[in-house]
Structures are given as structure tokens and as C-alpha cells.
Amino acid sequence: MTFTVAIVGRPNVGKSTLFNRLVGKRLALVDDTPGVTRDRRVGAARLGDMSFDIVDTAGLEEAFDDSLEARMRRQTDQAIDDADVALLLIDAREGVTPLDNHFAAWLRRLDTPVILVANKCEGKAASQGYYDSYALGLGDPIALSAEHGEGMADLFEVLRPYHDLTQGEGEETAPPILQLAIVGRPNVGKSTLINRLIGEDRLLTGPEAGITRDSIALDWSYRGRPLKLVDTAGMRRRARINEKLERLSGADARRAIRYAQVVALLLDATDMLEKQDLAIARHTIDEGRALVIVVNKWDLIDDKNAALARLRDRLERSMPQVRGVPVVTVSALTGRNLDRMLDATFAIYDVWKTRIETAKLNEWLGYMLAAHPPPLVAGRRIRLRYMTQIKTRPPTFAFWTTRPDAVPDSYMRYLMNGLRTDFDLAGVPLRLLLRKGRNPYAGRANTKGR
């Protein structure tokens, strides 16, 4: 059974720093600016021999209306309700604040057990704040420094009894087999799409552009096939980004693309395939990821056939390197065609991990060479002797030839287009590598006549 720990506290007390420390990598954005974290983020944590899920939350705010702060507060409330234990962090260097007192009193009334953690205790300046925290009525505080990794052994000892209570003989959950990153420009409906898919308001949404800052990963399944949905921050042109946080969010989104298997590029149907959309698509292809074009807000378009024709024509002209990339029109608000989007996702994923037998490839290569032989170079013909698939995800092929440096790009495009057509590899990036053929007799002594 999974053991879950939620990290809560007022803004800028070090929740995301502790989260990153426990998961062992820099997943959550960290900055001195309060309010960087907005959604709740779940990570796989390890402390000693203890494994558990850790949840990073937005800074606690006293807000209960329909504002962004109130929606962030509701996400934190849900995280506490779902957790086995909550860690209330305070900043020991600043001491106990009225807001700390307020939220400690609120947490004492909940059913979820609470452990008080005094963070930033790496120096003498924190000692007074540490002792003052006893007055919060949550028992003995744990003194630690999330930034420097101090006090983790004490945290382990306190968490261990709660962890052991939740462990039974249940079966391990299967790991997700497909990581799907939802990317696009700001305010195209990425978080709304994921909320509609999973059937709950798991991610913050609203009319404000740029609500999502971290890349948030959620485990889910579709028709029995497990996958991990990754919501990302809106990606704008780098020249238009002035704020440090937006640069960090953009880098986090690009990292999500790099680690995804399939990337769904979400477009706004009323303003689709702008330069930034094409830049994101090209970056996805350069990273070797499978791509699905998802056009959101399709219910707002009157002449749907004309709009779809314009989109396909733009894709053919601007992205010939992935001819045949799937295009799905959806409405995240109403849920229209989301099943088609997921069917297309799994279909392109299966193509992306295709493996072709070497014998079939070389038979195909013979036909291609017979139909259009390589050109002459300095009066001598280039010979392609052999080919094989050296990896999948994406499909990567190596050709052995006499003159790798002399094969023109036009001939490589001819081979690539043939591979796509004859082996049903439309819509995924392909890698074609040229290697110099080795003479098997080179370096051997001449033994004739001995």
C-alpha cells in the first residue's frame, strides 16, 4: 500500500526544496519569490530504506473565494485529505509568525496526523525560532535544513511508524508504460484537458495565462493501459520572456518533452499553428519524441473543413520531416473526441517503438537501389552495402557505405520517405545514420603460397 506524505506551510518556507531533497532530483521549481508552486506535485521519495509518495503543495493562504489563491488553497486541502501524514514547515530563521499559528490551529482539527518541521536550521540564527515552534501545539519539532540535507535522520525516525502502519501485503501497482506530455502556448487549455480526462479538478485552471508553472505528472490509465499524464507550463518565445520564473518554467516544460514518449501539442483552434507552435513541434521532433497535434476549442470553429485543410497544408509545408503526424480535433471543456486523442496517442506510440527485421530491411534496400541507384561521385558510384535498425524510440537505421560523406541529403530523403511508406512509419521522427563499410581483409597478412 502506498504511503503518502504532504508538505504544507505558508509561502516561501522551503517546501519545494524539501520535496526535491526527498525525491533526489530537481523536479519542483525553487526561487526566492513567494508563491512559485501553485499545483500540487507528487514525487517518488526515498528516505533510508523507506519509499513513499511525497506531495509538494502551494503556500497556505487565507482565501476562500474564487480567486487564484483560493483555488490553490483547495488543492492543498485535497492533498492533506489524501495524505497519511502532513509535514507543516515553518521558517526557523524568521520564527513563528501569526500565519503559522493560524494554520497550526487549523491542522490540529483535521484527522490527518501532522509533524512539525522547523526548516532552515543550519545556523545559530534559527535556534530561537526552533524553540518558539513548541508553542504551536504539534509536539516536538524536527530541526532540519532541506537545502543542506541536515536532520533527515530525525525525519526518518518520526515518519517510520506511520509508514509501517500503512504497509500490507497488497500487490505493487504496475508502473506507467507511456509518458504523455501535454505542451503548448499559454492558455490553450492544457490543464483543462487533463482535468477532463481524469474526471476531477486536479489541476488549477482559469482565465489567467500562465497559472501552471511546474510540470505536473499524474498516473492514470485508459482502457486498461497505464500512462503518466504530464501537464506543462505554457511555452512562449524566449525573446518575449523577461521573468526568471517563466524561464525556469519553460526549461521545465522542455525537460518534460525530453523525458516523454509521446508529446501532445495542444493548439488553440481560433489561433492555430503560430510560429511558436511550430517551434515546439520542431523541438519535439529534434528530441526524437512521437508527436500528436491536438486542436482544442474546436467547437468554436464554424467552417471546420476549411480550417482543418489549412492546418494540414501548413503541416505539410512546415514539417515535411514528420509527414503524416496525427491531427485530432477536441474540446477539453466538453470532452469531445478525447477518446480519439488517446487512441491516436497509443497508435503513434506503437509506431514510434517499431522494430523491423534486418532481412526485410536489406531486401527493401535492394529494391530501392535498383529503382534509383545512388549518384556518381568523381566518376565512381556510391555503394550502399547493408542496413540494419540499431534502436527504436525513435526508429534509427544505420547504412554501411563506401563513401558516407558523399551521399547527398536528397538521396537520404528518398530512403527516409521510402521507409515511411513501405513500413508504415508515418508521423514519427526517423534517424538515418551512415557508416563506412569495413574491408574484412584489411590488416591481414598475405598468406598466399605459404
C-alpha positions in Angstrom: 0.0 0.0 0.0 1.3 3.5 -0.9 2.4 5.8 2.0 1.7 9.4 1.2 3.2 12.5 2.8 2.1 16.1 2.1 4.3 19.1 2.7 2.4 22.2 3.7 3.1 25.6 5.1 2.9 29.3 4.3 4.7 30.6 1.2 8.5 30.5 0.9 9.4 28.3 3.9 11.2 25.7 1.7 8.5 23.2 0.8 9.7 22.6 -2.8 13.4 22.4 -1.6 12.4 19.6 0.8 10.4 17.9 -1.9 13.4 18.0 -4.3 15.7 16.7 -1.5 13.4 13.7 -0.8 12.8 12.7 -4.5 16.6 13.1 -5.2 16.2 15.4 -8.2 15.2 19.0 -9.0 11.6 18.4 -10.0 9.9 21.3 -8.4 10.9 24.9 -9.2 12.6 26.7 -6.4 13.0 30.5 -6.2 13.0 33.2 -3.5 9.8 34.6 -4.9 6.8 33.5 -2.8 4.1 31.5 -4.5 6.1 29.7 -7.1 4.3 26.4 -6.5 0.6 26.5 -7.5 -0.5 23.0 -8.3 0.2 20.0 -6.0 3.1 17.8 -7.3 3.6 14.2 -6.5 7.0 12.5 -6.5 8.5 9.2 -5.5 10.6 9.8 -2.4 13.1 7.7 -0.6 14.5 8.2 2.9 16.8 5.5 4.1 15.1 2.2 3.3 11.7 3.8 3.3 9.9 4.6 0.0 6.8 6.8 -0.2 4.9 9.4 -2.3 5.7 13.0 -1.4 3.3 15.8 -2.3 4.5 19.4 -2.7 1.7 22.0 -2.3 1.2 25.7 -2.8 1.8 28.0 0.1 -1.1 28.2 2.5 -3.2 31.3 2.0 -6.3 32.6 3.9 -8.5 32.7 0.9 -12.0 31.1 0.3 -13.5 32.9 -2.7 -13.0 32.1 -6.4 -9.6 33.8 -6.7 -6.4 32.0 -7.9 -5.2 31.9 -4.3 -8.4 30.3 -3.1 -8.2 27.6 -5.9 -4.6 27.0 -4.8 -5.8 26.6 -1.2 -8.4 24.0 -2.3 -5.7 22.0 -4.0 -3.7 22.0 -0.7 -6.8 21.0 1.3 -7.3 18.0 -1.0 -3.6 17.0 -0.7 -3.9 16.9 3.1 -7.1 14.9 3.0 -5.4 12.3 0.7 -2.2 12.1 2.7 -1.3 9.7 5.5 0.8 12.3 7.2 1.3 16.1 6.7 4.6 17.9 7.4 3.9 21.5 8.5 7.0 23.5 7.6 8.0 26.8 9.3 11.0 29.0 8.6 13.0 28.8 11.8 15.1 31.8 10.9 12.0 34.0 10.6 10.5 32.5 13.7 6.8 31.6 14.3 4.5 34.0 12.5 0.8 34.7 13.1 0.1 32.8 9.9 2.0 29.8 11.2 -0.1 29.9 14.4 -3.3 30.2 12.4 -2.6 27.2 10.2 -1.3 25.1 13.0 -4.6 25.6 14.8 -6.4 24.6 11.7 -4.3 21.5 11.1 -4.8 20.3 14.7 -8.6 20.0 14.0 -8.0 17.6 11.0 -7.9 13.8 11.0 -4.5 13.7 9.2 -1.6 13.4 11.6 0.8 16.4 11.5 4.5 16.5 12.0 6.0 20.0 12.7 9.3 20.7 10.8 11.4 23.7 11.6 13.3 24.3 8.3 16.5 26.4 7.7 18.1 25.3 11.0 21.6 25.2 9.6 22.8 28.2 11.7 22.5 29.7 15.1 20.1 32.3 13.8 17.4 29.6 13.7 17.6 28.4 17.3 15.1 30.9 18.7 12.5 30.2 16.1 13.0 26.5 16.7 12.3 26.8 20.4 9.3 29.1 19.8 7.7 26.5 17.5 6.9 24.3 20.5 4.1 26.8 21.2 2.3 25.6 18.1 1.0 22.6 20.0 2.1 20.0 17.4 4.6 18.2 19.5 8.4 18.2 19.3 9.5 19.9 16.1 12.0 18.3 13.7 15.0 20.6 13.1 16.4 20.3 9.6 17.8 22.1 6.6 16.2 21.0 3.4 18.8 22.9 1.4 21.8 21.2 3.1 20.3 17.9 3.9 20.7 18.2 7.7 18.2 16.5 10.0 17.0 13.8 7.6 17.7 11.0 10.0 15.4 12.6 12.6 12.7 13.0 9.9 13.1 9.3 9.1 12.6 8.2 12.7 9.4 10.2 13.0 7.9 9.1 9.7 8.8 5.4 10.1 5.9 4.4 12.5 3.3 6.0 10.2 5.0 4.3 7.2 4.9 0.8 8.8 1.2 1.1 9.7 0.3 1.5 6.0 2.3 -1.4 4.6 0.4 -4.6 3.9 0.6 -7.5 1.6 -1.1 -5.7 -1.3 0.2 -6.1 -4.8 2.6 -3.5 -6.2 0.9 -1.2 -8.7 2.2 -1.5 -12.3 4.5 1.3 -13.4 3.2 3.5 -16.2 4.3 2.4 -19.7 3.6 5.6 -21.6 4.5 9.1 -20.6 2.4 11.7 -22.4 3.4 15.4 -22.1 0.7 18.0 -22.9 2.5 21.0 -24.2 1.6 24.3 -26.0 1.5 28.0 -25.7 -0.1 29.6 -22.6 -3.8 29.4 -22.1 -4.6 26.9 -24.8 -6.3 24.6 -22.3 -3.7 22.0 -21.2 -4.7 21.8 -17.6 -8.4 21.8 -18.5 -7.8 18.9 -20.9 -6.1 16.8 -18.2 -8.8 17.6 -15.7 -11.4 16.4 -18.2 -9.5 13.2 -18.9 -9.2 12.1 -15.3 -12.6 13.4 -14.3 -11.7 15.7 -11.5 -10.3 19.3 -10.9 -6.8 18.0 -10.1 -5.0 20.9 -11.8 -5.6 24.6 -11.4 -7.4 26.3 -14.3 -8.7 29.7 -15.0 -8.7 32.6 -17.4 -5.4 33.9 -16.2 -2.5 33.0 -18.5 0.5 31.2 -17.0 -1.2 29.5 -14.0 0.8 26.3 -14.4 4.5 26.8 -13.6 5.8 23.3 -12.8 5.4 20.2 -14.9 2.9 18.1 -13.0 2.8 14.3 -13.6 -0.3 12.2 -12.9 -0.7 8.5 -13.1 -3.8 7.3 -14.9 -5.0 4.5 -17.2 -7.0 4.4 -20.4 -8.8 1.2 -21.3 -6.5 -0.8 -19.1 -3.3 0.8 -20.5 -1.4 2.7 -17.8 0.1 6.1 -18.7 1.5 9.2 -17.0 0.0 12.5 -17.9 2.4 15.5 -17.7 0.9 19.0 -17.6 3.4 21.7 -18.5 3.7 25.4 -18.3 2.8 27.4 -21.4 5.8 27.9 -23.7 6.4 31.3 -25.2 9.2 32.6 -27.5 12.3 33.0 -25.5 12.7 36.6 -26.8 9.4 37.5 -25.0 10.4 36.0 -21.7 11.6 38.6 -19.1 10.9 37.0 -15.8 13.2 34.4 -14.2 10.3 32.2 -13.1 9.0 32.0 -16.7 12.4 31.0 -17.9 12.5 28.2 -15.3 9.0 27.1 -16.2 10.0 26.9 -19.9 13.1 24.9 -19.1 10.9 22.5 -17.0 8.5 22.1 -20.0 11.4 21.3 -22.4 12.7 18.8 -19.9 9.2 17.2 -19.8 9.4 16.8 -23.6 12.8 15.2 -23.4 11.6 12.6 -21.0 8.2 11.9 -22.6 7.5 9.2 -25.1 4.6 10.9 -26.8 4.0 14.7 -26.9 0.6 16.1 -27.5 1.0 19.6 -28.9 -2.2 21.5 -27.9 -3.3 24.2 -30.3 -6.0 26.9 -29.9 -8.4 26.3 -32.8 -9.0 30.1 -33.1 -5.3 30.9 -33.5 -3.6 27.6 -34.5 -0.1 26.8 -35.7 1.6 30.1 -35.0 5.4 30.3 -35.1 5.7 29.3 -31.5 3.6 26.2 -32.1 5.9 25.2 -35.0 8.9 25.8 -32.8 7.6 23.5 -30.1 6.8 20.8 -32.7 10.3 21.0 -34.2 11.8 20.8 -30.7 9.8 17.7 -30.1 10.9 16.1 -33.3 14.5 17.1 -32.7 14.3 15.3 -29.3 13.1 12.2 -31.1 9.6 12.1 -29.4 6.4 10.9 -31.0 4.1 13.8 -31.7 0.3 14.2 -31.8 -1.3 17.5 -32.9 -4.4 18.2 -30.7 -6.6 21.2 -31.8 -8.6 22.4 -28.8 -11.7 24.6 -28.7 -12.8 23.1 -32.0 -16.5 23.8 -31.0 -15.8 27.5 -31.6 -14.9 27.0 -35.3 -17.7 27.5 -37.9 -16.1 26.2 -41.2 -14.4 23.1 -39.8 -13.4 21.6 -43.1 -11.7 24.7 -44.3 -9.8 25.2 -41.0 -8.7 21.6 -41.0 -7.5 21.8 -44.6 -5.4 24.9 -43.8 -3.9 23.2 -40.8 -2.9 20.1 -42.7 -1.4 22.2 -45.6 0.6 24.2 -43.1 2.0 21.0 -41.5 2.9 19.5 -44.9 4.8 22.7 -45.8 6.4 23.4 -42.5 7.2 19.9 -41.1 7.9 17.6 -44.0 10.3 15.6 -41.8 7.3 14.0 -40.0 4.8 13.7 -42.8 1.6 12.0 -41.6 1.7 13.3 -38.0 -1.8 12.6 -36.5 -4.1 15.5 -36.0 -7.1 15.3 -33.6 -9.7 18.0 -33.0 -11.1 18.1 -29.5 -13.0 20.3 -26.9 -11.4 20.0 -23.5 -14.3 21.9 -22.0 -17.0 19.4 -23.2 -14.8 16.3 -23.5 -15.4 15.9 -27.3 -13.1 13.5 -29.1 -10.8 12.9 -26.1 -11.0 9.2 -26.7 -9.8 9.7 -30.3 -6.9 11.7 -29.0 -5.9 8.9 -26.6 -6.4 6.3 -29.4 -4.1 8.3 -31.6 -1.6 8.6 -28.8 -1.2 4.9 -28.3 -1.2 4.3 -32.1 1.7 6.7 -32.7 3.5 5.3 -29.6 3.3 1.8 -31.1 4.7 3.1 -34.4 7.5 5.0 -32.5 8.7 1.8 -30.9 8.5 -0.3 -34.1 11.4 -2.8 -34.9 11.9 -4.2 -38.4 13.9 -7.4 -39.1 17.3 -6.9 -40.7 16.5 -9.3 -43.5 13.4 -7.4 -44.6 15.3 -4.1 -44.5 18.0 -5.4 -46.8 15.5 -6.8 -49.2 13.8 -3.4 -49.2 17.2 -1.7 -49.7 17.8 -3.8 -52.8 14.6 -2.7 -54.4 15.3 1.0 -53.5 18.8 0.8 -55.0 17.5 -0.9 -58.2 14.8 1.7 -58.6 17.1 4.7 -58.0 20.8 4.0 -57.6 23.0 6.5 -55.7 24.6 9.2 -57.8 28.1 9.1 -59.2 30.8 11.0 -57.2 34.1 11.8 -59.1 33.1 9.2 -61.7 32.6 6.4 -59.2 29.2 5.2 -57.9 28.5 5.2 -54.2 27.6 1.7 -52.9 25.2 1.1 -50.0 26.1 -2.4 -48.9 24.0 -3.2 -45.9 21.5 -1.7 -43.4 20.0 -2.6 -40.0 17.8 -1.0 -37.3 20.1 -0.1 -34.4 17.4 1.2 -32.0 13.8 2.1 -31.5 12.1 5.1 -29.9 12.5 6.6 -32.4 13.3 4.1 -35.2 17.0 4.6 -36.0 18.7 2.9 -39.0 22.3 2.6 -40.0 23.6 2.2 -43.6 27.1 0.9 -44.4 28.5 2.6 -47.5 31.8 3.2 -49.2 31.6 7.0 -49.0 29.5 8.2 -46.1 30.5 11.8 -46.6 29.5 11.8 -50.3 25.8 10.6 -50.0 23.7 13.7 -50.8 20.9 14.8 -48.5 18.4 14.3 -51.3 19.2 10.6 -51.5 18.8 10.2 -47.8 15.3 11.9 -48.0 14.5 9.4 -50.8 15.4 6.5 -48.4 13.5 8.1 -45.5 10.3 8.6 -47.5 10.6 5.0 -48.7 10.9 3.7 -45.2 7.9 5.7 -44.0 5.7 4.5 -46.9 6.8 0.8 -47.1 6.9 0.1 -43.3 4.1 2.3 -42.1 6.3 4.7 -40.2 4.3 7.9 -40.9 4.2 10.6 -38.3 7.3 9.7 -36.2 10.8 11.0 -36.4 13.3 8.7 -38.1 17.1 8.7 -37.7 19.3 7.6 -40.6 23.0 7.2 -40.0 25.8 6.5 -42.5 28.8 4.3 -41.6 31.8 3.5 -43.6 32.0 -0.1 -44.7 35.0 -2.0 -43.3 37.1 -4.2 -45.6 37.1 -7.6 -43.8 40.6 -8.4 -45.3 42.2 -5.1 -44.3 45.2 -5.6 -42.0 45.6 -9.3 -42.7 49.0 -10.6 -43.9 49.1 -12.1 -47.4 49.5 -15.8 -46.9 49.2 -16.9 -50.5 51.7 -19.5 -51.4 52.7 -20.4 -47.8 
